[in-house]
Amino acid sequence: MKTIIEIHALQNFVPSNLNRDDTGAPKDAFFGGYRRARVSSQCLKRAIRQYFHVKVEQGTLNVDDIASRTKRVLDAIVELLVSEGHSELESKSKTQLALAAIELSIKEDGKSEYLLFLGQREIQEIARIISEKWDTINTAAPQSESEKKPGKARKDAAKQADPELRKALDKVFNGGKALDVALFGRMLADMPAKNQNAACQVAHAISTHSVEREFDFYTAVDDLKPEDTAGADMMGTIEFNSACFYRYAVVDWEKLISNLQGDVELAKKGLVAFLEGFVVAEPTGKQNTFAAHNPPEFVAMSIRHDTAPRNLANAFEMPIRANKNEALTLSSAAKLVEKGKALSTAFGGAGKTYVLDLTGVNLAGFGEAVGSLDELLGKVSSEIKE
């Protein structure tokens, strides 16, 4: 039996610029023929991953349960080797050769060619193997004649490496039971066999209504300017918008357990941390300027079996227009509930849905109301079959 956990949220932000494009403007998209405000899935996942660090500080998660996305894996491994008593210079040399054995090259600036998404346990295990096989890693190995061709150089370095070292390192790249790798997946360009398919899918958040770009013209005055001098010393514009976002994500429960190497307890902790982070974590773009700290006012979580996921964004194909004396969020919630019930009637597979609602919408036939986020997470957790 396949189990999916879906989360739908409506979040109305005050004027803000949470997620910028290359021009500094808030990201947007056309949907249903109208311009909508947008927050990218990458931005949302980043906020959730940062929230995992909060859970580590609270003691809910262990630091080894999360991963790092970095080009500075050499520094991380060397730090561990130095803490074991090895010299820094030799640690760098041997680590570079060890990584070359599995065709992961380090550039002259000490960084990898691309961002590596590695669990803390994977980084620790690489350092342990290098330390264990310290004497077999020959730092005086001759440079490849094909050094000007990076791809060929990596292959030559791998062939020259100790086969036992290569075999040991090859076993390391299993995700390291890191929650964010298990949830969001990863791609290792030089080691495609070690890629990990995500257990979670996160949609781009879009506004339930159409938006127009707005501009804030600002000026700044030099505090030490002579009093008889008029005028501003700096001026400019910042684009912003205000939008009620529909947000959606789905988690494949069995895939999450598989990615975490069968650790059901960790999968359950990770699922709850993800769902909580999805609700609580916010993008950080321009928050010092706008302070757009507005929690969702409608959150629905569904546990469904042997059925396809359902993104309910089409509830807003026609943009919401708030009626007089009716909140935009309430109008959006009403459309969301209507679409959810219609799809359930048409396609079945309703499952169990719990709703934290602050809008006052009529939930009849959509889900069971709960009074708090803690209760919502508890209900979902108790529904998950181990």
TORMI-677679 format. One record per residue (C-alpha): residue number from 0; residue in one letter; x, y, z. Coordinates in Angstrom, 3 decimals. Layout:
! residues N
- NUM/a/X/Y/Z
...
END
This chain:
! residues 386
- 0/m/0.000/0.000/0.000
- 1/k/1.346/3.390/-1.016
- 2/t/0.784/6.245/1.423
- 3/i/1.070/9.928/0.567
- 4/i/0.855/12.892/2.915
- 5/e/-0.300/16.129/1.315
- 6/i/-0.273/19.619/2.770
- 7/h/-2.217/22.622/1.484
- 8/a/-1.800/26.098/2.963
- 9/l/-3.137/29.596/2.389
- 10/q/-0.792/32.326/3.574
- 11/n/-1.574/36.013/3.149
- 12/f/1.551/38.183/3.275
- 13/v/1.601/41.933/3.783
- 14/p/3.648/44.026/1.287
- 15/s/6.912/42.126/0.813
- 16/n/9.579/40.881/-1.571
- 17/l/10.128/37.357/-0.270
- 18/n/11.754/35.789/-3.327
- 19/r/13.511/37.960/-5.937
- 20/d/14.363/37.384/-9.576
- 21/d/17.595/38.492/-11.274
- 22/t/16.351/42.094/-11.454
- 23/g/15.452/42.293/-7.761
- 24/a/11.709/42.159/-8.439
- 25/p/9.398/39.699/-6.640
- 26/k/9.076/36.509/-8.671
- 27/d/5.822/36.047/-10.535
- 28/a/4.151/33.824/-13.116
- 29/f/1.128/33.757/-15.396
- 30/f/-1.546/31.278/-14.325
- 31/g/-5.029/31.096/-15.792
- 32/g/-4.101/34.022/-18.014
- 33/y/-3.366/36.386/-15.107
- 34/r/-0.149/37.520/-13.476
- 35/r/0.333/35.915/-10.058
- 36/a/2.832/36.487/-7.304
- 37/r/5.135/33.480/-6.917
- 38/v/7.603/32.036/-4.429
- 39/s/9.795/29.318/-5.937
- 40/s/9.875/25.788/-4.569
- 41/q/13.647/26.100/-4.133
- 42/c/13.134/29.120/-1.887
- 43/l/10.512/27.294/0.181
- 44/k/12.676/24.180/0.534
- 45/r/15.620/26.309/1.632
- 46/a/13.470/27.846/4.385
- 47/i/12.395/24.367/5.542
- 48/r/15.988/23.102/5.539
- 49/q/16.999/26.078/7.679
- 50/y/14.140/25.222/10.038
- 51/f/15.656/21.769/10.505
- 52/h/18.600/23.533/12.176
- 53/v/16.133/25.069/14.636
- 54/k/14.863/21.554/15.427
- 55/v/18.471/20.481/16.042
- 56/e/18.914/23.361/18.511
- 57/q/15.682/22.315/20.228
- 58/g/16.953/18.743/20.518
- 59/t/14.187/17.277/18.331
- 60/l/16.644/16.317/15.572
- 61/n/20.282/15.295/15.775
- 62/v/22.924/17.296/13.909
- 63/d/23.795/14.100/12.026
- 64/d/20.218/13.916/10.728
- 65/i/20.691/16.818/8.300
- 66/a/22.921/17.517/5.313
- 67/s/25.063/20.334/3.929
- 68/r/24.980/21.635/0.372
- 69/t/28.496/22.904/-0.232
- 70/k/31.508/23.279/-2.484
- 71/r/33.715/23.232/0.628
- 72/v/33.583/19.515/1.394
- 73/l/37.413/19.463/1.404
- 74/d/37.466/21.882/4.338
- 75/a/34.874/19.861/6.238
- 76/i/36.812/16.603/5.840
- 77/v/40.167/18.200/6.624
- 78/e/38.739/19.685/9.819
- 79/l/37.692/16.211/10.959
- 80/l/41.104/14.724/10.065
- 81/v/42.984/17.486/11.903
- 82/s/40.828/16.838/14.978
- 83/e/42.115/13.234/14.802
- 84/g/45.705/14.458/14.993
- 85/h/46.675/14.546/11.304
- 86/s/48.516/17.541/9.869
- 87/e/46.430/20.030/7.909
- 88/l/48.689/20.092/4.839
- 89/e/48.854/16.319/4.514
- 90/s/45.136/15.997/5.242
- 91/k/44.331/18.283/2.314
- 92/s/46.574/16.362/-0.046
- 93/k/45.269/12.930/0.943
- 94/t/41.639/14.075/0.895
- 95/q/42.014/15.434/-2.631
- 96/l/43.516/12.153/-3.797
- 97/a/40.836/10.133/-2.016
- 98/l/38.054/12.159/-3.636
- 99/a/39.801/11.847/-7.002
- 100/a/39.618/8.075/-6.555
- 101/i/35.839/8.356/-6.943
- 102/e/36.137/11.046/-9.641
- 103/l/35.215/13.988/-7.408
- 104/s/37.839/16.608/-8.185
- 105/i/38.793/19.639/-6.110
- 106/k/39.818/22.828/-7.924
- 107/e/42.827/24.967/-7.107
- 108/d/40.733/27.203/-4.868
- 109/g/39.916/24.213/-2.664
- 110/k/36.300/23.933/-3.786
- 111/s/34.493/21.186/-5.676
- 112/e/33.305/21.875/-9.218
- 113/y/29.669/22.048/-8.123
- 114/l/27.627/22.037/-4.922
- 115/l/27.632/18.644/-3.250
- 116/f/24.614/17.719/-1.127
- 117/l/26.064/15.401/1.520
- 118/g/24.764/14.114/4.835
- 119/q/26.889/14.728/7.922
- 120/r/27.301/10.963/8.343
- 121/e/28.651/10.697/4.787
- 122/i/31.242/13.434/5.431
- 123/q/32.245/11.790/8.710
- 124/e/32.556/8.365/7.063
- 125/i/34.756/9.749/4.264
- 126/a/37.068/11.231/6.893
- 127/r/37.108/7.940/8.834
- 128/i/38.057/5.931/5.722
- 129/i/40.840/8.372/4.794
- 130/s/42.218/8.159/8.328
- 131/e/41.982/4.360/8.317
- 132/k/43.734/4.027/4.938
- 133/w/46.102/6.926/5.545
- 134/d/49.272/5.058/4.628
- 135/t/47.854/3.634/1.389
- 136/i/47.011/7.070/-0.046
- 137/n/50.172/8.048/-1.892
- 138/t/50.510/11.830/-1.883
- 139/a/53.533/11.567/-4.160
- 140/a/51.577/9.926/-6.978
- 141/p/52.542/11.371/-10.388
- 142/q/50.249/13.898/-12.041
- 143/s/48.259/12.695/-15.019
- 144/e/49.462/13.683/-18.482
- 145/s/45.868/14.563/-19.296
- 146/e/45.585/17.225/-16.600
- 147/k/44.373/19.791/-19.122
- 148/k/41.285/17.627/-19.687
- 149/p/39.524/17.449/-16.299
- 150/g/37.268/14.534/-17.194
- 151/k/40.183/12.384/-18.381
- 152/a/42.294/13.449/-15.416
- 153/r/39.606/12.298/-12.978
- 154/k/39.354/8.911/-14.640
- 155/d/43.143/8.467/-14.601
- 156/a/43.307/9.428/-10.917
- 157/a/40.576/6.921/-10.136
- 158/k/42.458/4.146/-11.960
- 159/q/45.671/4.906/-10.056
- 160/a/43.953/4.840/-6.647
- 161/d/44.015/1.919/-4.250
- 162/p/41.068/-0.328/-5.297
- 163/e/40.184/-0.990/-1.658
- 164/l/40.031/2.745/-0.974
- 165/r/37.840/3.284/-4.011
- 166/k/35.527/0.440/-2.997
- 167/a/35.209/1.731/0.577
- 168/l/34.444/5.292/-0.513
- 169/d/31.956/4.125/-3.110
- 170/k/29.815/2.595/-0.331
- 171/v/29.642/5.886/1.561
- 172/f/27.276/7.714/-0.789
- 173/n/23.941/6.343/0.388
- 174/g/22.391/9.590/1.653
- 175/g/23.785/9.161/5.149
- 176/k/20.230/8.980/6.527
- 177/a/20.076/12.773/6.150
- 178/l/16.479/13.978/6.242
- 179/d/16.859/16.777/3.716
- 180/v/18.600/14.508/1.206
- 181/a/15.899/11.867/1.724
- 182/l/13.100/14.414/1.323
- 183/f/14.424/16.610/-1.472
- 184/g/16.759/14.221/-3.298
- 185/r/20.098/15.023/-4.896
- 186/m/22.076/14.720/-8.100
- 187/l/25.813/13.964/-8.144
- 188/a/26.876/14.704/-11.708
- 189/d/30.064/12.624/-11.550
- 190/m/28.407/9.734/-9.693
- 191/p/24.960/9.284/-11.266
- 192/a/24.535/5.867/-9.656
- 193/k/24.531/7.646/-6.285
- 194/n/21.740/10.082/-7.148
- 195/q/18.768/9.930/-4.811
- 196/n/15.180/10.463/-5.917
- 197/a/13.216/12.807/-3.682
- 198/a/10.504/11.505/-1.356
- 199/c/8.888/14.941/-1.372
- 200/q/7.620/17.316/-4.038
- 201/v/7.093/21.020/-3.310
- 202/a/5.089/23.273/-5.627
- 203/h/5.858/26.888/-6.419
- 204/a/3.573/29.007/-4.267
- 205/i/1.262/31.221/-6.344
- 206/s/-1.178/33.942/-5.373
- 207/t/-4.851/33.025/-5.414
- 208/h/-5.544/36.368/-7.097
- 209/s/-3.921/38.506/-9.759
- 210/v/-1.241/41.010/-8.743
- 211/e/0.290/44.186/-10.056
- 212/r/3.889/45.170/-9.396
- 213/e/4.299/48.070/-7.014
- 214/f/7.315/50.267/-6.331
- 215/d/8.581/51.823/-3.123
- 216/f/10.578/55.006/-3.769
- 217/y/12.982/55.585/-0.901
- 218/t/15.501/58.242/0.070
- 219/a/18.241/58.340/2.686
- 220/v/19.826/61.378/4.311
- 221/d/23.423/61.706/5.523
- 222/d/23.189/62.175/9.302
- 223/l/26.404/64.233/9.346
- 224/k/25.449/66.512/6.475
- 225/p/25.586/70.265/7.309
- 226/e/22.165/71.544/8.363
- 227/d/22.026/74.181/5.639
- 228/t/22.358/71.558/2.866
- 229/a/19.089/70.231/1.462
- 230/g/18.315/67.019/-0.373
- 231/a/18.786/63.264/-0.011
- 232/d/22.139/61.534/-0.378
- 233/m/20.750/58.272/-1.727
- 234/m/17.549/57.303/-3.472
- 235/g/16.155/54.311/-5.297
- 236/t/13.190/51.988/-5.741
- 237/i/12.262/48.548/-4.434
- 238/e/9.575/46.407/-6.077
- 239/f/7.112/44.588/-3.843
- 240/n/3.682/43.035/-3.769
- 241/s/1.132/41.719/-1.302
- 242/a/-0.440/38.332/-1.937
- 243/c/-2.404/35.446/-0.502
- 244/f/-0.383/32.387/-1.556
- 245/y/-1.598/28.858/-2.138
- 246/r/1.155/26.440/-1.128
- 247/y/1.285/22.684/-1.705
- 248/a/3.612/19.750/-1.048
- 249/v/3.331/15.966/-1.050
- 250/v/5.459/13.305/0.680
- 251/d/5.724/9.669/-0.413
- 252/w/5.884/7.886/2.954
- 253/e/7.327/4.576/1.711
- 254/k/9.964/6.377/-0.389
- 255/l/10.978/8.439/2.637
- 256/i/11.518/5.271/4.680
- 257/s/13.481/3.712/1.813
- 258/n/15.695/6.791/1.449
- 259/l/16.382/6.651/5.196
- 260/q/17.484/3.032/4.891
- 261/g/14.425/1.623/6.653
- 262/d/14.669/3.839/9.749
- 263/v/10.936/4.317/10.465
- 264/e/11.472/6.281/13.671
- 265/l/13.685/8.822/11.908
- 266/a/11.246/8.973/8.980
- 267/k/8.403/9.832/11.349
- 268/k/10.453/12.519/13.114
- 269/g/11.529/13.876/9.754
- 270/l/7.993/13.942/8.371
- 271/v/6.688/15.886/11.371
- 272/a/9.663/18.294/11.190
- 273/f/9.008/18.835/7.477
- 274/l/5.279/19.457/7.925
- 275/e/5.925/21.825/10.825
- 276/g/8.629/23.615/8.851
- 277/f/6.315/23.945/5.857
- 278/v/3.841/25.821/8.071
- 279/v/6.239/27.814/10.258
- 280/a/9.314/28.578/8.129
- 281/e/9.283/31.732/6.009
- 282/p/11.429/32.951/3.112
- 283/t/13.890/35.573/4.322
- 284/g/13.987/37.894/1.288
- 285/k/13.838/41.594/2.274
- 286/q/12.355/40.738/5.665
- 287/n/14.426/43.431/7.371
- 288/t/12.670/45.903/5.079
- 289/f/9.104/44.540/5.178
- 290/a/8.792/42.291/8.292
- 291/a/6.192/40.142/6.509
- 292/h/5.745/37.601/9.295
- 293/n/2.264/36.286/8.580
- 294/p/1.494/32.640/9.491
- 295/p/-0.876/30.615/7.298
- 296/e/-4.551/31.001/8.172
- 297/f/-5.640/27.756/6.522
- 298/v/-3.641/24.517/6.654
- 299/a/-4.979/21.134/5.519
- 300/m/-3.028/17.895/5.807
- 301/s/-4.272/14.711/4.137
- 302/i/-3.170/11.079/4.483
- 303/r/-4.257/9.105/1.439
- 304/h/-3.533/5.582/0.206
- 305/d/-3.009/4.083/-3.254
- 306/t/-4.055/7.260/-5.045
- 307/a/-2.464/10.045/-7.051
- 308/p/-1.448/13.389/-5.486
- 309/r/-3.767/16.375/-6.018
- 310/n/-2.469/19.901/-6.237
- 311/l/-5.545/22.116/-5.738
- 312/a/-4.137/25.202/-7.501
- 313/n/-6.855/24.987/-10.162
- 314/a/-9.243/26.249/-7.511
- 315/f/-7.690/29.601/-8.378
- 316/e/-7.531/29.317/-12.165
- 317/m/-9.976/32.201/-12.124
- 318/p/-8.399/34.751/-9.760
- 319/i/-10.159/35.330/-6.475
- 320/r/-11.827/38.704/-6.128
- 321/a/-12.671/39.493/-2.533
- 322/n/-16.280/40.496/-1.992
- 323/k/-17.150/43.565/0.018
- 324/n/-16.680/42.913/3.733
- 325/e/-15.206/39.456/3.015
- 326/a/-11.543/38.601/3.567
- 327/l/-9.483/37.515/0.574
- 328/t/-8.182/34.555/2.582
- 329/l/-11.722/33.412/3.418
- 330/s/-12.759/33.610/-0.242
- 331/s/-9.646/31.617/-1.167
- 332/a/-10.344/28.998/1.495
- 333/a/-13.924/28.589/0.247
- 334/k/-12.692/27.944/-3.306
- 335/l/-10.025/25.534/-2.059
- 336/v/-12.548/23.510/-0.045
- 337/e/-14.963/23.469/-3.002
- 338/k/-12.272/22.183/-5.386
- 339/g/-11.034/19.579/-2.910
- 340/k/-14.522/18.158/-2.395
- 341/a/-15.250/18.150/-6.143
- 342/l/-12.090/16.195/-6.941
- 343/s/-12.758/13.761/-4.107
- 344/t/-16.254/13.089/-5.464
- 345/a/-14.993/12.665/-9.035
- 346/f/-11.892/10.570/-8.421
- 347/g/-12.313/9.039/-4.961
- 348/g/-9.358/8.305/-2.705
- 349/a/-10.442/10.902/-0.143
- 350/g/-8.386/9.533/2.749
- 351/k/-8.257/11.389/6.061
- 352/t/-7.908/15.189/6.148
- 353/y/-7.305/17.436/9.146
- 354/v/-7.637/21.210/8.945
- 355/l/-6.319/24.094/11.011
- 356/d/-8.568/26.967/9.962
- 357/l/-8.554/30.585/11.124
- 358/t/-10.756/31.902/8.299
- 359/g/-14.129/30.536/9.439
- 360/v/-14.815/28.724/6.161
- 361/n/-17.430/25.951/6.083
- 362/l/-15.437/22.678/6.096
- 363/a/-18.406/20.318/5.748
- 364/g/-17.255/17.299/3.741
- 365/f/-13.651/18.463/3.363
- 366/g/-11.915/17.526/6.601
- 367/e/-11.899/17.434/10.382
- 368/a/-11.151/20.720/12.148
- 369/v/-8.409/20.902/14.784
- 370/g/-7.568/23.701/17.187
- 371/s/-3.791/24.061/16.970
- 372/l/-0.726/23.201/14.924
- 373/d/0.431/20.739/17.584
- 374/e/-2.908/18.936/17.394
- 375/l/-2.751/18.916/13.598
- 376/l/0.736/17.371/13.572
- 377/g/-0.290/14.860/16.234
- 378/k/-3.328/13.742/14.239
- 379/v/-1.260/13.220/11.073
- 380/s/1.493/11.402/12.945
- 381/s/-0.993/9.015/14.570
- 382/e/-2.481/8.163/11.153
- 383/i/0.851/7.054/9.689
- 384/k/1.182/3.289/9.702
- 385/e/4.649/2.017/10.472
END
